[in-house]
Amino acid sequence: RLSHGQSEIRLGRTMLFASSCMDNFFGSHEIDEVMRIANSCQMNRVRQVPGSRSEPLHVVNYDFYRYLNLKILSLLYPNQVTMGQISFMSDSRFQCIPKGVKADGWVHLDMDKILTSIIYLSESTAGTSIYNPKDLFFVPDSPPDKHEYFSQYEKCEDKDLSMITQKRDDWNNLFEETISYRGKFNRMIYFDGNEWHASHINEDDCDRLILITFFEQITLNGTTINYPIPTMRSR
């Protein structure tokens, strides 16, 4: 996916995973129960992103948490998952972003995460796009004022909104979109944590519900793990 010799290095780390997408991630016999769990979770306002998130699923429902994570990892390491040879550290949560949130859609990295998975669970078509910096020698940084804005965006007045929207647009203009995933119900995407990405602005008349998982570590018990992109590059 990286064109014109663009580097695969982000923050000093080689990219480990390619981006991928799978529709109908949960089977027809599962999705109703997944939605029941989502609707039963208490959502709490979070500071650095819009909307609210549930408590970590390993606290709320460990059996579902483990099932979910192994289901995601089976797309990368099917034999090891089947044989019970894989271990992981991750954070899985439901997240609900209210309709009408302004100045959303900042391009960013998931710092210190090796893999991010998003499952779309609402009728909102707002999805996720993957980006590359336009400048090959771009030095990664954090989007200016993003977290401060989202900590109090409900109180933002029109003049402040105009200013923060311009800052977002100036920041996002440093990047070019390379992949766009529509937020189709029961679609799962995953991408490397060092992949620049942004959520789409929700223009539908409904809230946006997702199930997001951040993997911090993946290990194969008793064996050396081979990450997809470095393995491919070594051939």
N, C-alpha and C positions, 0 to 999 in steps of 0.2 A: 504493500500500500504506500510505502514511502517513495516519493517520486523525485527524479532529478538529483539523486544522490543524497537526499536529506538524511541527516543522522538519525540513528535509532537510540541515541543516548539522551536520557532525561535525568537531570540532577546527578550525573555521574554513574547512573546505573543503566546497563544494557536492557533493552526491552525484552521481556520474557515471554509474553503471550500475545497472540494475534487476536484481534476483535472478532466476535462471532455473534450469531443471532439464531434463535430457535423459536418457532411458533408452537402454540399448544404445549407449553412446557409442562404444565400440570395436566394429567389425564382427566377425562370427563368424570371419572369416579372420584377425583381428588379436589377439583376446583371449588365445589360448594363448601367443602370442609375448610379449605384455605380461606375462603371469604368469611366463613363463620369465625375463624380464629382472628382474622384481621378486624372484624367488626367488634370482637370482644375485647380487643386490646385498648387500654387507655392510652391516649395520645397526649404528649406533653410538648408544649412550645419549646423549640430549641433556638439557641442564640445565633448560630452562624449560618443557618440556611432558612429558607422560608417555610412556613407551616409548622407541623408538629410531627414528632416521631414517637413510636412505641418504646417501651423498655426493651433491652436486648432480648432476643427470642430465646437465648440459652437460659435466661432467667424466667421468662414467661411460660415457655413451652419447650422444654429441652428435647423431647422426642421429635417434635416437628422441626426444630432447629437442626438437629443432626441429620434428619431425613433430607431436608432442603439442601444442606451443604454437600452431602454426599451425592445428591442428584445432580447438582451443578458440576461437581468434580468428576462425575462419571463421564462427562463429555470430553474431558481432558485425559483422564487416567482410568479408563473403564476396567481394565484387568485388575489394577490395584484396588479399586473400590470393591469389585466383586469378591476379591480374596481377602478383604479386610486389612490391607497393608498400608493404608493411607491415614495420615493424621493432619490436623489443621488447627489454626487459630484464626477466628473470624468474628465479625460483629454483624448480625443480621437484625434488621428492624423494618417495620412498616413505617411508611412516611406518607402523610397527606398534605398536599399543597392546595390551599383554597383557590378557587377560581378568582380571577381578577387581580392576582398579585402583580404589581408593577415592577419594572426594572429587574426582572428575573433573567436568567440565561447568560450568566457570566462564564466565560471559558476558564477552566481551572484544572488542576491536577488533584488526585487523591493522594496526598502526601503520605509517605511511609506505608502505603498499601501496595501489595504486589498484583492484586487482581480485584476488580470490581464487577459485581453482577447486579443487574436491575431487571425486575419482573414487573410489567405493567398490569395493574389490576383494576383499572377504571375504564370508563367509556371515553375518557379524554384521549385525543390522538396526539397530544404533546409528548414527544419522545426525547431522543438524545442525539446529538451530533458529535462526531470526532473531528479534531482539528490538528493541523500542523502549523507551527510558527512560520510566517512568511520569510523571516530572516534566519538563514542557516545558523548564524552565530548568536541567536537570541539567548539571553541569559534568563533562565526561569526566575520568576518572582511571584508574589501573590497579587491578585487583582486589587487595585487600589480602592479602599473604602467599602469593599463588598460586605465584609463581616459586620462592620459598624452599621451599615445600612440595614442589613437583615435583622440586627438585634432590636431595631425599633421601627421597622418599615411601616407598621400600622399607623404611626404618628406622623409620617412624612407628609409635609405640605407640598402643594403644587410646585412652588419655586425650588424646593429641595429635590423633588422628584425629577424635575427637568435637569438639574445639575448632575444628579447621580446617574441618570440615564445617559447623559453625554459622556460621563466617565466610563460607563460600561461599554458604550459604543466605541470610544477611542481605544479601550483595551482590546475589545474583540476584533477590531480592525487590524491588530497585529498578527492575526491568524487567518488561515483559509480552511474552510470546511472541506473535509475529504470523504466523510461518510455521514449519512443521515438515517436514523432509525425512527420510524413512526411508532408512536406509543400504542400499538395494537394490544387489545386485551389478551392476557395470558401469553404474551411474547416475553422471552428472556433474552437479554443481551449480556455479554461480558467483554471486558477490555482490560488491558494492562493498566495498573494504577498510575503509571507514568505516561499515560496517554492523555493529551489535552482533550477536554470534552466540555459540553455545556448542555443543560436541559433546554428544551424548546419552551417558548413562552406559551402558556396555556390560554388559548383563545376560545375554547369550548365552554359551554354553559354548565360545567360540572367541575367538581374538585378532581385533582389528580392523585390517585393512590398508587404507590409503588411498594415493592418489597426489595430493599437494597441490602446487599451483603458486601462487606469489605474483608478480603482475605489478607491477613498479615503474614501468615506463614503456611506453607504446605510442605509436608515431609512424607516420604515413603519409608515405612518401617523396614529397617534392615537393608535398604538398598539406596543407591545414590539417585537423587531425583534428576531427571533430564527435562529442562524447560523447553517448550516447543520451538521458540525462535532461535535461541542459541544452538539447539540441536540441528535445526534446519540449516543455519549458517555454517555449521562445521562440515557439511557435506560437500 
